[in-house]
Amino acid sequence: EVPFEIISGYRAPATNERLRESRGGGVARHSLHMEGRALDIRLPAVPLADLRDAALSLRAGGVGFYAREQFVHIDTGRVRTW
């Protein structure tokens, strides 16, 4: 059994805007988090690049790699990476 951590799931519009203002960019104005269609996750027992690569292999939505913050963003939007 490997635990995982959800860094961010659903975000209310006000929370999303607060993050946009406080992070100096990097938070989308129309984030899929506000539709419940995105997660920021980490699996402490799995190298972050391996988690990213597994998500990319699905070709089922967006995948963002945040090495400094130690999480991977996955969503059900169009296939894209950053």
N, CA, C and O of each residue as an XYZ file, in Angstrom:
328
protein
N       0.846     -1.180      0.000
C       0.000      0.000      0.000
C       0.895      1.247      0.000
O       1.708      1.444      0.903
N       0.729      2.067     -1.014
C       1.530      3.288     -1.151
C       0.617      4.498     -0.974
O      -0.312      4.684     -1.760
N       0.865      5.326      0.045
C       0.022      6.512      0.227
C       0.290      7.558     -0.855
O       1.379      7.619     -1.425
N      -0.705      8.359     -1.116
C      -0.524      9.483     -2.037
C      -1.070     10.736     -1.375
O      -1.876     10.669     -0.447
N      -0.618     11.874     -1.868
C      -1.030     13.151     -1.300
C      -1.692     13.992     -2.380
O      -1.134     14.182     -3.461
N      -2.879     14.493     -2.082
C      -3.550     15.440     -2.969
C      -3.199     16.837     -2.465
O      -3.581     17.229     -1.362
N      -2.479     17.567     -3.277
C      -2.050     18.911     -2.918
C      -3.204     19.891     -3.140
O      -3.454     20.773     -2.318
N      -3.898     19.720     -4.263
C      -5.023     20.589     -4.589
C      -6.009     19.815     -5.448
O      -5.616     19.151     -6.407
N      -7.270     19.898     -5.113
C      -8.333     19.288     -5.906
C      -9.252     20.393     -6.393
O      -8.820     21.303     -7.101
N     -10.526     20.313     -6.013
C     -11.471     21.372     -6.379
C     -11.048     22.672     -5.720
O     -10.626     22.686     -4.563
N     -11.163     23.760     -6.462
C     -10.929     25.103     -5.910
C     -12.132     25.977     -6.213
O     -12.616     26.020     -7.344
N     -12.604     26.665     -5.203
C     -13.638     27.683     -5.418
C     -13.001     28.822     -6.213
O     -11.796     29.046     -6.099
N     -13.780     29.541     -7.013
C     -13.235     30.659     -7.783
C     -12.459     31.666     -6.923
O     -11.413     32.161     -7.343
N     -12.963     31.966     -5.730
C     -12.259     32.927     -4.867
C     -10.894     32.391     -4.443
O      -9.926     33.148     -4.380
N     -10.808     31.108     -4.157
C      -9.526     30.496     -3.791
C      -8.577     30.529     -4.970
O      -7.399     30.848     -4.814
N      -9.078     30.204     -6.138
C      -8.235     30.228     -7.335
C      -7.676     31.632     -7.577
O      -6.499     31.790     -7.899
N      -8.520     32.637     -7.422
C      -8.068     34.014     -7.627
C      -7.043     34.418     -6.578
O      -6.069     35.102     -6.892
N      -7.252     34.005     -5.348
C      -6.292     34.312     -4.282
C      -4.933     33.672     -4.599
O      -3.894     34.301     -4.395
N      -4.934     32.441     -5.091
C      -3.685     31.779     -5.481
C      -3.033     32.506     -6.649
O      -1.814     32.679     -6.670
N      -3.833     32.928     -7.613
C      -3.286     33.673     -8.763
C      -2.564     34.937     -8.293
O      -1.485     35.268     -8.787
N      -3.163     35.625     -7.351
C      -2.591     36.889     -6.868
C      -1.353     36.666     -5.998
O      -0.430     37.480     -6.012
N      -1.331     35.581     -5.251
C      -0.239     35.373     -4.292
C       0.956     34.619     -4.880
O       2.049     34.666     -4.317
N       0.764     33.941     -5.981
C       1.847     33.114     -6.522
C       2.596     33.769     -7.669
O       3.552     33.190     -8.186
N       2.191     34.951     -8.073
C       2.906     35.636     -9.144
C       2.863     34.892    -10.467
O       3.845     34.887    -11.209
N       1.740     34.269    -10.768
C       1.604     33.508    -12.015
C       1.589     32.023    -11.727
O       1.780     31.596    -10.588
N       1.362     31.249    -12.755
C       1.366     29.803    -12.604
C       0.020     29.205    -12.229
O      -0.118     27.983    -12.171
N      -0.972     30.044    -11.975
C      -2.324     29.569    -11.676
C      -3.234     30.124    -12.762
O      -3.353     31.338    -12.929
N      -3.869     29.228    -13.493
C      -4.694     29.636    -14.633
C      -5.956     30.371    -14.179
O      -6.587     29.995    -13.190
N      -6.307     31.412    -14.909
C      -7.521     32.179    -14.604
C      -8.766     31.289    -14.700
O      -9.687     31.422    -13.893
N      -8.794     30.391    -15.676
C      -9.935     29.486    -15.869
C      -9.509     28.052    -15.561
O      -9.733     27.142    -16.360
N      -8.900     27.864    -14.411
C      -8.355     26.565    -14.005
C      -9.413     25.471    -13.998
O     -10.551     25.688    -13.580
N      -9.020     24.299    -14.464
C      -9.921     23.147    -14.401
C     -10.145     22.685    -12.965
O     -11.059     21.901    -12.708
N      -9.331     23.154    -12.032
C      -9.586     22.867    -10.618
C     -10.962     23.405    -10.225
O     -11.644     22.801     -9.397
N     -11.376     24.523    -10.802
C     -12.665     25.130    -10.437
C     -13.850     24.337    -10.977
O     -14.991     24.566    -10.576
N     -13.582     23.413    -11.877
C     -14.640     22.539    -12.392
C     -14.545     21.137    -11.801
O     -15.304     20.245    -12.182
N     -13.614     20.943    -10.873
C     -13.417     19.611    -10.297
C     -12.798     18.644    -11.291
O     -12.998     17.433    -11.189
N     -12.041     19.176    -12.261
C     -11.471     18.335    -13.315
C      -9.944     18.290    -13.268
O      -9.305     17.939    -14.260
N      -9.351     18.644    -12.114
C      -7.892     18.661    -11.999
C      -7.466     18.302    -10.583
O      -8.171     18.577     -9.612
N      -6.291     17.677    -10.489
C      -5.663     17.359     -9.211
C      -4.186     17.689     -9.290
O      -3.556     17.515    -10.333
N      -3.645     18.159     -8.198
C      -2.208     18.275     -8.029
C      -1.851     17.200     -7.004
O      -2.367     17.207     -5.886
N      -0.968     16.276     -7.386
C      -0.701     15.112     -6.544
C       0.787     14.823     -6.417
O       1.608     15.273     -7.217
N       1.102     14.055     -5.380
C       2.437     13.463     -5.248
C       2.278     12.107     -4.591
O       1.373     11.897     -3.784
N       3.159     11.193     -4.941
C       3.262      9.889     -4.303
C       4.665      9.837     -3.720
O       5.622      9.600     -4.458
N       4.817     10.054     -2.409
C       6.147     10.166     -1.819
C       7.073      8.988     -2.132
O       8.289      9.169     -2.188
N       6.533      7.802     -2.334
C       7.363      6.619     -2.595
C       7.739      6.467     -4.071
O       8.476      5.548     -4.432
N       7.237      7.361     -4.921
C       7.470      7.266     -6.365
C       8.216      8.514     -6.828
O       7.796      9.630     -6.523
N       9.317      8.340     -7.562
C      10.008      9.525     -8.088
C       9.045     10.388     -8.906
O       8.251      9.873     -9.694
N       9.125     11.691     -8.711
C       8.188     12.609     -9.351
C       8.188     12.464    -10.874
O       7.127     12.512    -11.496
N       9.347     12.291    -11.472
C       9.431     12.127    -12.929
C       8.718     10.859    -13.382
O       8.136     10.836    -14.467
N       8.751      9.809    -12.574
C       8.042      8.571    -12.923
C       6.535      8.784    -12.882
O       5.807      8.270    -13.731
N       6.071      9.542    -11.893
C       4.639      9.860    -11.809
C       4.212     10.670    -13.027
O       3.181     10.390    -13.637
N       5.011     11.676    -13.377
C       4.728     12.480    -14.576
C       4.675     11.601    -15.820
O       3.749     11.709    -16.623
N       5.669     10.735    -15.978
C       5.727      9.884    -17.167
C       4.536      8.934    -17.245
O       4.029      8.671    -18.336
N       4.085      8.420    -16.110
C       2.903      7.549    -16.095
C       1.668      8.319    -16.539
O       0.860      7.814    -17.318
N       1.524      9.548    -16.037
C       0.381     10.376    -16.434
C       0.439     10.704    -17.919
O      -0.580     10.649    -18.607
N       1.626     11.047    -18.421
C       1.777     11.360    -19.847
C       1.433     10.163    -20.725
O       0.851     10.323    -21.798
N       1.790      8.968    -20.274
C       1.557      7.764    -21.083
C       0.075      7.506    -21.320
O      -0.285      6.827    -22.281
N      -0.787      8.035    -20.460
C      -2.231      7.848    -20.627
C      -2.806      8.686    -21.767
O      -3.840      8.338    -22.337
N      -2.136      9.792    -22.097
C      -2.598     10.702    -23.156
C      -4.091     11.001    -22.999
O      -4.873     10.893    -23.943
N      -4.455     11.382    -21.768
C      -5.870     11.567    -21.450
C      -6.193     12.955    -20.902
O      -7.304     13.178    -20.422
N      -5.256     13.881    -20.964
C      -5.505     15.220    -20.448
C      -4.203     15.956    -20.238
O      -3.161     15.547    -20.750
N      -4.258     17.038    -19.488
C      -3.083     17.854    -19.236
C      -2.228     17.301    -18.117
O      -2.732     16.729    -17.151
N      -0.913     17.482    -18.264
C       0.041     17.047    -17.241
C       1.052     18.170    -17.041
O       1.759     18.555    -17.972
N       1.111     18.685    -15.828
C       2.084     19.708    -15.477
C       3.084     19.150    -14.482
O       2.705     18.444    -13.548
N       4.348     19.457    -14.672
C       5.422     18.937    -13.819
C       6.001     20.080    -13.002
O       6.551     21.029    -13.561
N       5.882     19.997    -11.690
C       6.344     21.042    -10.785
C       7.407     20.460     -9.860
O       7.129     20.112     -8.713
N       8.625     20.361    -10.378
C       9.714     19.722     -9.632
C      10.042     20.472     -8.343
O      10.233     19.850     -7.298
N      10.108     21.795     -8.409
C      10.466     22.569     -7.214
C       9.432     22.383     -6.104
O       9.788     22.241     -4.934
N       8.148     22.384     -6.477
C       7.076     22.240     -5.491
C       6.766     20.776     -5.179
O       6.006     20.479     -4.257
N       7.355     19.870     -5.945
C       7.207     18.428     -5.736
C       5.774     17.916     -5.905
O       5.248     17.213     -5.042
N       5.149     18.282     -7.040
C       3.862     17.681     -7.371
C       3.692     17.639     -8.882
O       4.389     18.324     -9.631
N       2.740     16.812     -9.302
C       2.348     16.703    -10.703
C       0.883     17.105    -10.788
O       0.057     16.655     -9.994
N       0.571     17.954    -11.756
C      -0.802     18.356    -12.027
C      -1.340     17.422    -13.104
O      -0.673     17.189    -14.112
N      -2.536     16.889    -12.902
C      -3.212     16.094    -13.934
C      -4.633     16.629    -14.076
O      -5.262     17.023    -13.094
N      -5.131     16.636    -15.319
C      -6.504     17.094    -15.523
C      -7.126     16.371    -16.699
O      -6.457     15.634    -17.423
N      -8.425     16.594    -16.878
C      -9.176     15.929    -17.942
C      -9.412     16.847    -19.138
O     -10.292     16.589    -19.959
N      -8.642     17.897    -19.234
C      -8.743     18.808    -20.378
C      -8.065     18.208    -21.603
O      -7.833     17.001    -21.680
N      -7.753     19.082    -22.557
C      -7.078     18.601    -23.772
C      -5.681     18.119    -23.415
O      -5.109     18.541    -22.410
N      -5.137     17.240    -24.235
C      -3.798     16.694    -24.002
C      -2.776     17.795    -24.228
O      -2.687     18.363    -25.316
N      -1.991     18.094    -23.170
C      -0.942     19.108    -23.244
C      -0.007     18.896    -22.066
O      -0.353     18.213    -21.103
N       1.172     19.483    -22.148
C       2.149     19.353    -21.059
C       2.807     20.696    -20.779
O       2.868     21.573    -21.641
N       3.287     20.830    -19.574
C       4.087     21.990    -19.201
C       4.953     21.633    -18.017
O       5.714     22.472    -17.534
